[in-house]
């Protein structure tokens, strides 16, 4: 059994963040922090030791999720997964993120994505089939899911 993931949630909608926290914990992982703005997220990145950061594109201070992803990438602290209802707002290079989970997501979809990410973080590349609701960034597609 691989170690559970430590997850940072960057989401400005409290109900969504609480639901996500519950789903992450039900899947056997732990939530190490929750931020609603880019400033809070930067502070959390410095004070937590997350493996994965689930980052919404639109936060309380505007569409700053991409900036948060860049910041996390520069710090090499954790891997970013965008969670958004509007994937078109993600730049082509994904700001260094692994990929995106489209909202709305299902509990099964999120659980499958967590398993896939856990494999990718702990023993890359993942051995599970990529979940339907999860899109890999081009950079991670090349490494985690090369064409056979």
N, C-alpha and C positions, 0 to 999 in steps of 0.2 A: 504494500500500500504506500503510495507516495504521500508526502506531507501535504496537509491542507494549505490552501492559498490564503495569504493575508491580502485583504481587499480594501482599497480606498474608494469611497463613493463621492463623486463630484457631480451633484445634482441639486438644482434649486427648488424643485417641487418636493415638499416634505413627504407627502403621501407616497410618491414614487420612490423616494429614497428609503423610506421605512419598509416598503414592500420589497425593494431590492435587498435591503439588509436582511430581512426575514428569509428570502429565497436563498441568499448566499449562505446563511447560517444553517438552514435546513439541508443544504447540499453538503454540509460538513466543513465549511470554510469559516474564516473569521473576518469581521469587518473591523479595521483598525482606525477608521476615521471617516468623517462625513463633512464635506464642504459644500457651500452653496454659491460661492463667488470665486473669481480667480485669485483674489488676495487670500481668502481662507484656504484655497487649494494649495497655493504656494507654501503657506505656513505648514499645512498638513504634510506636504511632501518632505519638508525639512524635519518634522518631528515624528514621523511614522516610518515604519519599515515595511511598506506594502510591496507585494509581488506584482499585483495588477491594480490599475486604477481604471474604474469605469467612469468615463467622463462624458457628460452631456455637452452638446455644442453650445446651447443657450443657457447662461447662468444669470444670477440676479443682476450682474453688472453688464449684461449684454451678451453678444455672441462671442464669448471669450474662451470657450472650451478648447479651441485650436491652440490658443496661446498657452493654456495650461498644458496641453500635450507637448508643445515645444519645450516648455520649462522642465517638465518631467524628463523628457528625452535628454536635455542638456545635463541634467543632474544624474542621469543613468540610475535613477532610484527604483523605478518599476516600469512595467510594460503598460501601455495605455490601450484601452479598448473604448472606442466611442460608443455611446448609446444615444441614439437620436431618431426622431420621427422624420428627419429631413437629411438623409445621407448626402444629398447634392451639395450641402454646405461644407462638406469635408474636402479639403484640397486634394488634388490628384496624388500627391506624395503622402497623404494621410498624416502629415505632421509627425512622422515617425511612429505612429500607432500601429498595433498589430492588425487591427481591423475594426469592424463596426457590427454592433448588434442593433437591428432595426426595432424601433418601438412602433406599435406595442409588441412586446415579447410575451411568450407563454412561459409558465413555470417549467414545462418540459424542455422548451427551447433554451432557456437560461441554464438549466441543470446540465444539458448536453454541452452547451458552450463552456461552462465552467470545467467540465471533465476534459474537454478538448484543450482548453487553455492550461489546465493543470499539467496535462501530459507535455504540452509545448514548453511550459516554463521549467518543469522539473527534469524532463528527459526528452528534449527536442530531437526529431520532430514528433508531433502527436501521432499515435497509432490509430486512434478512433477516426471514424468518418467525420468530416467537417459538418457541423449542424446546419440545417437549411437556413436558419435565420441569421447566420454569422457569415460575414464577408471578410475575407483576408485582404490586407493591403497588398499592392503589387510586390513590395519588397519581401513580405513574409510568405506570399504565395510561392515565390521562387524557391524559398528555403524549406517551407513546411509542406508544400503540396506540389512538388515538381511533376511535370507531365511524365507519365510512364512511358 
